[in-house]
Amino acid sequence: MRKWDDKKNNLRFFMKNKIHLGQIICTILEKEGRKKVWLAKKMNYSLSGMCKILKRESMDSDMLMKISHALKHNFAQYLSDSYYADNEK
């Protein structure tokens, strides 16, 4: 199989096994006893803007890194863990 075919198969696989980053972030907020309004203030967003971001299944890497820094939690690791766990099956 050519490299391009490998990439296409990996992409198809990843798209079938999506994780919901917004839900994961909300779960971590809850575990830490924080509210969405806290995260919104920390990142200079309105509460409604932050709620829109947290409803997303996915987000760009820049936003994910900003949220990771604000919460001191590596959310990118969930993407990596999900990819490798599913590919080992």
C-alpha positions in Angstrom: 0.0 0.0 0.0 1.3 3.4 -0.9 1.9 6.1 1.7 -1.1 8.1 0.5 -3.4 5.1 0.9 -2.1 4.7 4.5 -2.9 8.3 5.3 -6.4 8.0 3.7 -7.1 4.9 5.8 -5.8 6.5 9.0 -8.0 9.6 8.3 -11.1 7.4 7.7 -10.4 5.5 10.8 -10.0 8.7 12.9 -13.1 10.2 11.5 -15.1 7.1 12.5 -13.8 7.2 16.1 -14.1 10.8 17.0 -13.9 12.1 20.5 -15.8 15.1 21.7 -13.2 17.6 23.0 -15.7 20.0 24.3 -17.3 17.4 26.6 -13.8 16.3 27.8 -13.0 19.9 28.7 -16.3 20.3 30.5 -15.6 17.1 32.4 -12.2 18.4 33.5 -13.7 21.7 34.5 -16.2 19.9 36.7 -13.5 17.6 38.3 -11.5 20.7 39.2 -14.5 22.5 40.6 -14.4 25.2 38.0 -17.2 26.7 35.9 -17.4 27.7 32.3 -17.6 31.3 33.3 -14.2 30.9 35.1 -12.6 29.6 31.9 -14.2 32.3 29.8 -12.8 35.0 32.1 -9.4 33.3 32.2 -9.3 33.3 28.4 -10.9 36.7 27.8 -14.0 35.3 26.2 -17.7 36.0 26.8 -19.6 33.2 28.5 -21.7 32.7 25.4 -18.5 32.5 23.2 -17.0 29.9 25.5 -20.2 27.9 25.5 -20.1 27.8 21.7 -16.5 26.6 21.8 -17.3 23.9 24.3 -20.2 22.6 22.2 -17.7 21.6 19.5 -16.6 18.1 18.9 -13.3 19.4 17.5 -11.4 22.6 17.6 -8.3 24.0 16.1 -5.0 23.3 17.7 -4.4 26.9 18.8 -7.7 27.0 20.8 -6.9 23.5 22.2 -3.5 24.7 23.4 -5.0 27.9 24.9 -7.5 25.9 26.9 -4.8 23.4 27.9 -2.7 26.2 29.3 -5.6 27.8 31.1 -6.5 24.6 32.8 -3.0 23.3 33.0 -4.2 20.0 31.4 -2.9 18.4 28.1 -6.0 17.9 26.1 -4.0 17.1 23.0 -3.1 13.8 24.7 -6.7 12.6 24.4 -6.4 12.8 20.6 -3.1 10.9 20.7 -4.4 8.3 23.1 -7.5 7.7 21.1 -5.6 7.3 17.9 -3.1 4.8 19.3 -5.6 2.8 21.3 -7.8 2.3 18.3 -5.0 1.5 16.0 -3.6 -1.2 18.3 -6.8 -3.3 18.0 
